[in-house]
Amino acid sequence: MSRSYDSIEGDIAKARDDLATTLDELAERVNPKNLAAEGKDRATAVLKDPRVLAAIGGVAALVIGGIAFSMANKRKERQRIEAYLAARRG
């Protein structure tokens, strides 16, 4: 049982339309504006997660604590140096 020319032509036209639709969908997905918007949405969603906020807060606290500790040690070291130099002068 062979297919008619019109049937084959119809199948080819349908396949062509399906391919065009698929290509349009792919072009829409890889559009840089759409990718940027999707990335922004994902990042915003991640940053709203309470676990992520807690982790960021913990890291910020560690950084601030480290800076404060470093400044305190530098201040003590400077005081020791000044005391040493004062003792040598007088």
Stockholm file with secondary structure:
# STOCKHOLM 1.0

chainA/1-90         MSRSYDSIEGDIAKARDDLATTLDELAERVNPKNLAAEGKDRATAVLKDPRVLAAIGGVAALVIGGIAFSMANKRKERQRIEAYLAARRG
#=GR chainA/1-90 SS CCCCHHHHHHHHHHHHHHHHHHHHHHHHHTCHHHHHHHHHHHHHHHHTSHHHHHHHHHHHHHHHHHHHHHHHHHHHHHHHHHHHHHHHHC
#=GC SS_cons        CCCCHHHHHHHHHHHHHHHHHHHHHHHHHTCHHHHHHHHHHHHHHHHTSHHHHHHHHHHHHHHHHHHHHHHHHHHHHHHHHHHHHHHHHC
//
